[in-house]
Amino acid sequence: MKTSPKRVLNDFFILNLKTYCTVFLFAITLASFGQTKQTVNKDTLAKENKQLDLLMQKLNEASLKENKTNYEFNVLTNKQNASFNLLNEEIQKANTILKEGIDYKGFTKELELLVEWKEKSVKGIVKDVGKKQTVRDLTTTSLLLKELLKRTDFQLNKISLNNASLSGIQRRMDSLATDKIFYQIPTQETAKKKLLSTNGVDG
């Protein structure tokens, strides 16, 4: 049996038409399946995004709370450090005055010299009464007593100035020690632990 070219062409056309239809139907099925999957994916993604947003909010809240705690701790620590530094400066000033302000050895020598001069000047006037005192002796004694008074006043002024300086330092230190900042402890547990650990106390 011989097939005619028309029939071959017709069969070819039908075969192509079937192939095209099959491909077309397959493409439509795929497209509808993709849309359904895309809709499902959108819902799943929206749900996952919502969960992710909630998780991020919780993390942000925790981070914000921790940052606030750290900030409050740092502010408190900085204020306390500033107050301790002021207190330390006053202590250093007092130490400097005690070490350099009064020369105790020099003061003792000066005091011994003043006592010696006093005895010499009084001895010439009071003890040797029988001796005829000359104007020169009295003038010398007067000059010696004036110098003695001048040096005594100088040492007394020096001691008074050092005493006033030390009293002023003590007042400032007492005032600083009453500052509430020294007695504040952070309310948050982590900040308390940090404060105690920086001060060498196990919490």
Backbone hydrogen bonds, N-H to C=O, Kabsch-Sander energy under -0.5 kcal/mol:
donor,donor_aa,acceptor,acceptor_aa,energy
8,V,4,S,-2.4
9,L,5,P,-2.4
10,N,6,K,-2.9
11,D,7,R,-3.5
12,F,8,V,-2.8
13,F,9,L,-2.4
14,I,10,N,-2.5
15,L,11,D,-2.9
16,N,12,F,-2.6
17,L,13,F,-2.6
18,K,14,I,-2.8
19,T,15,L,-2.5
20,Y,16,N,-3.2
21,C,17,L,-2.7
22,T,18,K,-2.8
23,V,19,T,-2.8
24,F,20,Y,-2.9
25,L,21,C,-3.3
26,F,22,T,-2.7
27,A,23,V,-2.5
28,I,24,F,-2.6
29,T,25,L,-2.7
30,L,26,F,-2.6
31,A,27,A,-2.5
32,S,28,I,-2.7
33,F,29,T,-2.7
34,G,30,L,-2.7
35,Q,31,A,-2.2
36,T,32,S,-2.2
37,K,33,F,-2.7
38,Q,34,G,-2.9
39,T,35,Q,-2.5
40,V,36,T,-2.5
41,N,37,K,-3.2
42,K,38,Q,-2.6
43,D,39,T,-2.2
44,T,40,V,-2.6
45,L,41,N,-3.2
46,A,42,K,-2.7
47,K,43,D,-2.4
48,E,44,T,-2.9
49,N,45,L,-3.1
50,K,46,A,-2.2
51,Q,47,K,-2.2
52,L,48,E,-2.8
53,D,49,N,-2.8
54,L,50,K,-2.4
55,L,51,Q,-2.6
56,M,52,L,-2.7
57,Q,53,D,-2.5
58,K,54,L,-2.4
59,L,55,L,-2.6
60,N,56,M,-2.9
61,E,57,Q,-2.8
62,A,58,K,-2.6
63,S,59,L,-2.9
64,L,60,N,-3.1
65,K,61,E,-2.7
66,E,62,A,-2.6
67,N,63,S,-3.0
68,K,64,L,-2.6
69,T,65,K,-2.4
70,N,66,E,-2.9
71,Y,67,N,-2.7
72,E,68,K,-2.9
73,F,69,T,-2.6
74,N,70,N,-2.8
75,V,71,Y,-2.8
76,L,72,E,-2.6
77,T,73,F,-3.0
78,N,74,N,-2.8
79,K,75,V,-2.4
80,Q,76,L,-2.7
81,N,77,T,-3.0
82,A,78,N,-2.5
83,S,79,K,-2.3
84,F,80,Q,-2.9
85,N,81,N,-2.6
86,L,82,A,-2.1
87,L,83,S,-2.4
88,N,84,F,-2.7
89,E,85,N,-2.5
90,E,86,L,-1.9
91,I,87,L,-2.1
92,Q,88,N,-2.5
93,K,89,E,-2.4
94,A,90,E,-2.4
95,N,91,I,-2.5
96,T,92,Q,-2.5
97,I,93,K,-2.5
98,L,94,A,-2.6
99,K,95,N,-2.5
100,E,96,T,-3.3
101,G,96,T,-0.8
101,G,97,I,-1.4
102,I,97,I,-0.9
103,D,101,G,-0.6
104,Y,102,I,-1.2
107,F,103,D,-3.0
108,T,104,Y,-2.4
109,K,105,K,-2.4
110,E,106,G,-2.5
111,L,107,F,-2.4
112,E,108,T,-2.4
113,L,109,K,-2.4
114,L,110,E,-2.4
115,V,111,L,-2.2
116,E,112,E,-2.2
117,W,113,L,-2.6
118,K,114,L,-2.3
119,E,115,V,-2.2
120,K,116,E,-2.2
121,S,117,W,-2.8
122,V,118,K,-2.5
123,K,119,E,-2.4
124,G,120,K,-1.6
125,I,121,S,-0.7
125,I,122,V,-0.6
126,V,122,V,-3.2
127,K,122,V,-0.8
128,D,123,K,-1.6
129,V,127,K,-1.4
133,Q,131,K,-0.6
138,L,134,T,-2.0
139,T,135,V,-2.8
140,T,136,R,-2.7
141,T,137,D,-2.5
142,S,138,L,-2.5
143,L,139,T,-2.8
144,L,140,T,-2.6
145,L,141,T,-2.6
146,K,142,S,-2.3
147,E,143,L,-2.5
148,L,144,L,-2.3
149,L,145,L,-2.5
150,K,146,K,-2.6
151,R,147,E,-2.7
152,T,148,L,-2.2
153,D,149,L,-2.7
154,F,150,K,-2.3
155,Q,151,R,-2.5
156,L,152,T,-2.5
157,N,153,D,-2.8
158,K,154,F,-2.3
159,I,155,Q,-2.4
160,S,156,L,-2.6
161,L,157,N,-2.8
162,N,158,K,-2.3
163,N,159,I,-2.5
164,A,160,S,-2.8
165,S,161,L,-2.6
166,L,162,N,-2.7
167,S,163,N,-2.4
168,G,164,A,-2.5
169,I,165,S,-2.4
170,Q,166,L,-2.4
171,R,167,S,-2.4
172,R,168,G,-2.4
173,M,169,I,-2.7
174,D,170,Q,-2.6
175,S,171,R,-2.4
176,L,172,R,-2.7
177,A,173,M,-2.5
178,T,174,D,-1.0
178,T,175,S,-0.6
179,D,176,L,-1.5
182,F,179,D,-1.3
183,Y,180,K,-1.4
184,Q,181,I,-0.9
192,K,188,Q,-2.3
193,K,189,E,-2.7
194,K,190,T,-2.3
195,L,191,A,-2.7
196,L,192,K,-2.9
197,S,193,K,-2.6
198,T,194,K,-2.4
199,N,195,L,-1.3
200,G,197,S,-1.0
201,V,196,L,-3.3
